[in-house]
Amino acid sequence: MTTSTILEGQTLRAALVERTCSVLALPPATVEHIAIALLARGHVLIEGIPGVGKTLLARTIARCLGATFHRIQFTNDLLPSDVVGSMVWRPKHEEFEFVRGPLFANIVLADEINRTSPRTLSCMLEAMEHGRVSVENETIALADPFFVLATRNGIEFHGTYPMPEAALDRFMLRIELGYPDADQEIALYLGDDPEDQLRRLEPLLSLDALAETMDAVRRVELRPPLAKYCHRLVQATRESKAFALGASPRAALLWLRAARARAHLHGRSYVVPDDLQALLLPVLSHRTVLVGGGDASEALRQLVASTPVEL
């Protein structure tokens, strides 16, 4: 297999899961969700405790795809110029030159993104939303593809900023990383050094092949009954007395984009209800707010259980 080969969806999914799980102990569904967001041109928010491999996960995905990778450690004194880059005076040429920051990569790990100031976070949101940044009244395009994996430590609050709903809404999927199960963790103890395993990984496909795969995802058929089913579900979140904030039209659009990517990875050229249901929590749990706060997962499960498919 060469890296220019266009892989079938199921083959790509299986290969990504196999190679990623050979480096670190992860549930296959976690790898699939990251692949879904990448192919649908979305971004992922990863929540979890320290030490479970969030950075290694991002590096492994980049390695599998032959993509450029940068990591940004967010702190409360990080400036937008530290992320985007800045204009630097070059005396030899007597002109300013733009020096690119770490945001210019195919895959960017935004580590502990809730530690940065609102100003720097706003800069990140512009990049994630539009795939470009503004510097000195000039618009500069980022890499294509451009994929952000952001991490947020849910158990530590010192020195962090609350993430507003508008910021959370920029992430197509939210996934949680916890401790691996006993068998996975013991295998991790007995296996080779993860860094050695990472260095041995060969790319699965080229960036050109990845772009073609993304185009194939956009062509996955969404039939009108599935669009209506999606609307019934998001409308239910708006009408339910359990929710203070329901799902927005943008949430629904991102949900359908993710469903197309899942359908492709499962070898189909059309979306089925299972695609939407499987992505219900990763897409909507961070976009909906319960009355009184708390995790919306159980309320969302109840809504999908009580909403007819009617195809």
C-alpha positions in Angstrom: 0.0 0.0 0.0 1.3 3.4 -0.9 0.4 6.6 0.9 -1.2 7.9 -2.3 -3.8 5.1 -2.2 -7.4 6.1 -1.5 -8.6 3.8 1.2 -12.1 2.5 1.4 -13.9 3.9 4.5 -14.0 0.6 6.4 -10.3 -0.1 5.6 -9.3 3.4 6.7 -11.2 3.0 10.0 -9.8 -0.4 10.8 -6.2 0.7 9.9 -6.4 3.9 12.0 -7.8 2.0 15.0 -5.2 -0.8 14.7 -2.2 1.6 14.4 -3.4 4.0 17.0 -4.2 1.3 19.6 -0.8 -0.2 18.9 0.8 2.9 20.4 -1.5 3.7 23.3 -4.4 2.0 25.1 -7.6 3.5 23.8 -11.2 2.3 23.1 -11.6 1.9 19.3 -14.7 4.2 19.5 -12.4 7.1 20.6 -10.2 6.7 17.5 -13.2 6.4 15.3 -14.7 9.7 16.7 -11.5 11.5 16.0 -11.4 10.2 12.4 -15.0 11.3 12.0 -14.3 14.9 13.1 -11.2 15.0 10.9 -13.0 13.8 7.7 -15.9 16.1 8.4 -13.5 19.1 8.8 -14.5 19.6 12.4 -12.5 19.9 15.6 -12.4 17.8 18.8 -12.4 18.7 22.5 -10.8 16.0 24.6 -11.5 16.0 28.3 -9.7 13.7 30.8 -7.3 13.3 33.6 -3.6 14.0 33.0 -1.4 11.1 32.0 -3.8 9.1 29.8 -2.0 9.9 26.5 -3.8 12.9 25.0 -0.6 14.4 23.5 0.6 11.0 22.2 -2.8 10.4 20.7 -2.6 13.6 18.6 0.9 12.8 17.5 -0.1 9.3 16.5 -3.0 10.6 14.4 -0.7 13.0 12.7 1.9 10.3 12.0 -0.8 8.0 10.5 -1.8 10.7 8.1 1.6 12.0 7.2 0.5 15.4 8.5 2.4 18.2 10.1 1.9 18.5 13.8 2.4 21.3 16.4 1.6 21.4 20.1 0.6 24.6 21.8 0.7 24.7 25.6 -1.9 27.2 26.6 -1.1 29.4 29.7 -2.8 32.5 31.1 0.0 34.7 29.7 -0.1 33.3 26.2 -0.7 36.1 23.6 -2.4 35.7 20.2 1.0 36.4 18.5 2.5 33.4 20.3 -0.1 31.2 18.6 -0.5 32.9 15.2 2.9 34.4 14.7 4.1 38.0 14.3 5.7 40.5 12.0 9.5 40.7 12.4 11.7 43.5 11.1 14.4 42.3 8.8 17.1 45.0 8.6 18.8 43.3 5.7 15.8 43.7 3.5 14.4 46.8 5.3 11.0 45.3 5.6 8.7 43.3 7.9 8.4 39.6 7.5 5.6 37.5 8.9 7.0 34.6 11.0 4.4 31.9 11.3 3.5 30.6 14.7 2.6 27.0 15.8 -0.9 27.3 14.5 0.4 26.7 11.0 0.2 22.9 10.9 -2.3 20.3 9.7 -2.9 19.0 13.2 -2.6 21.3 16.2 -2.8 20.1 19.8 -4.2 22.9 21.9 -3.2 21.7 25.3 -5.3 22.9 28.3 -7.1 25.4 26.1 -9.1 26.6 29.1 -6.0 28.1 30.7 -5.7 30.9 28.1 -7.1 34.3 28.2 -10.4 35.2 26.4 -8.4 37.3 23.9 -6.2 34.3 22.9 -9.1 32.0 22.9 -10.9 34.3 20.5 -8.0 34.1 18.1 -8.1 30.3 18.2 -11.9 30.3 17.5 -11.4 32.5 14.4 -8.8 30.0 13.1 -11.0 27.0 13.9 -14.1 28.6 12.3 -12.7 30.0 9.1 -9.3 28.2 8.5 -7.5 31.5 8.4 -6.1 34.2 10.7 -5.8 38.0 10.5 -2.4 39.7 10.9 -1.8 43.4 10.3 -5.0 43.7 8.3 -4.0 40.8 6.1 -5.8 37.4 6.0 -3.6 34.4 5.9 -4.9 30.9 5.1 -3.9 28.0 7.4 -2.9 24.6 6.3 -5.4 22.3 4.5 -6.5 20.2 6.2 -6.5 22.1 9.5 -7.6 20.0 12.5 -7.5 21.1 16.2 -7.4 18.6 19.0 -7.9 20.6 22.2 -7.6 19.3 25.7 -9.3 20.4 28.9 -8.6 19.1 32.3 -11.9 18.7 34.0 -10.6 18.2 37.6 -8.3 21.2 38.0 -9.6 24.7 38.2 -6.7 26.8 39.5 -5.6 29.2 36.8 -8.3 28.2 34.4 -11.0 30.2 32.6 -14.6 29.0 32.1 -15.3 28.1 28.5 -18.4 29.9 27.2 -21.0 28.1 25.2 -19.9 29.9 22.0 -16.4 28.4 22.4 -17.6 24.9 23.1 -19.9 25.2 20.0 -16.8 25.4 17.8 -15.9 21.8 18.6 -17.7 19.3 16.4 -17.2 16.5 19.0 -16.4 16.2 22.6 -14.8 13.0 23.9 -13.6 11.8 27.3 -10.5 9.9 28.0 -10.3 8.0 31.2 -8.2 5.2 32.6 -7.8 2.1 30.2 -9.3 -1.2 31.3 -7.1 -3.6 33.2 -6.1 -5.8 30.2 -5.2 -2.7 28.1 -3.1 -1.2 30.9 -1.2 -4.4 31.6 -0.5 -4.8 27.9 0.8 -1.2 28.0 3.2 -2.1 30.8 4.5 -5.2 28.9 4.7 -3.6 25.5 7.4 -1.7 23.7 8.1 1.9 24.5 5.2 4.0 22.9 7.8 6.5 21.4 9.5 3.6 19.7 6.2 2.3 18.4 5.3 5.8 17.2 8.5 6.1 15.2 7.9 2.8 13.5 4.5 3.9 12.2 4.2 4.5 8.5 1.6 6.9 7.1 -1.6 5.4 5.9 -2.3 7.9 3.1 -1.0 11.2 1.7 -2.6 14.6 2.4 -3.9 14.5 -1.2 -5.5 11.2 -0.6 -7.0 12.6 2.7 -8.4 15.5 0.8 -10.1 13.2 -1.7 -11.5 11.2 1.2 -13.0 14.4 2.7 -14.6 15.1 -0.7 -16.1 11.6 -0.7 -17.6 12.3 2.8 -19.3 15.4 1.5 -20.9 13.3 -1.3 -22.5 10.9 1.2 -26.2 11.0 0.7 -28.5 12.5 3.3 -32.1 11.6 2.5 -35.0 13.9 3.5 -36.4 11.5 6.1 -33.0 11.5 7.9 -32.9 15.3 7.9 -36.4 15.4 9.4 -35.4 12.8 12.0 -32.4 15.1 12.9 -34.7 18.1 13.2 -37.2 16.2 15.4 -34.4 15.4 17.8 -32.9 18.9 18.0 -36.4 20.3 18.3 -37.0 18.0 21.2 -34.1 19.5 23.1 -35.6 23.0 22.6 -39.0 22.0 23.8 -38.1 19.7 26.7 -38.5 21.3 30.1 -35.3 19.5 31.2 -33.1 21.7 29.0 -32.3 25.4 29.6 -30.5 25.5 26.2 -31.3 23.2 23.3 -29.4 22.4 20.2 -28.9 25.1 17.7 -29.2 24.9 13.9 -25.4 24.9 13.7 -25.3 22.0 16.1 -27.6 20.1 13.8 -25.5 20.9 10.7 -22.3 19.7 12.4 -24.2 16.6 13.6 -25.2 15.7 10.0 -21.6 16.4 8.7 -20.3 14.0 11.4 -23.0 11.4 10.5 -21.8 11.5 6.8 -18.3 10.8 7.9 -19.4 7.9 10.1 -21.4 6.5 7.2 -18.3 6.6 5.0 -16.1 4.9 7.6 -18.7 2.2 7.9 -18.7 1.6 4.1 -22.0 3.3 3.2 -22.7 6.1 0.7 -25.8 7.2 2.7 -26.7 8.2 6.3 -28.8 5.9 8.4 -30.4 6.6 11.9 -27.6 4.6 13.6 -25.1 7.3 12.4 -27.0 10.0 14.2 -27.7 8.0 17.3 -24.1 6.9 17.7 -22.9 10.5 17.6 -25.7 12.0 19.8 -23.6 12.4 22.9 -20.3 13.4 21.3 -22.0 16.1 19.3 -24.8 17.4 21.5 -23.7 16.8 25.2 -21.5 19.9 25.2 -24.0 22.1 23.3 -27.0 21.5 25.4 -27.5 22.8 29.0 -29.8 21.3 31.6 -32.0 23.3 33.9 -29.8 23.5 37.0 -26.7 22.4 35.2 -25.1 19.0 35.2 -24.3 16.5 32.5 -27.0 16.3 29.8 -26.1 12.8 28.6 -28.9 10.9 30.3 -31.5 13.5 29.2 -30.3 13.2 25.6 -30.6 9.4 25.8 -34.2 9.7 27.0 -35.0 12.1 24.2 -33.6 9.8 21.4 -35.4 6.8 23.0 -38.8 8.6 22.9 -38.4 10.2 19.4 -39.7 8.0 16.5 -37.5 7.5 13.5 -40.4 7.5 10.9 -38.4 6.8 7.8 
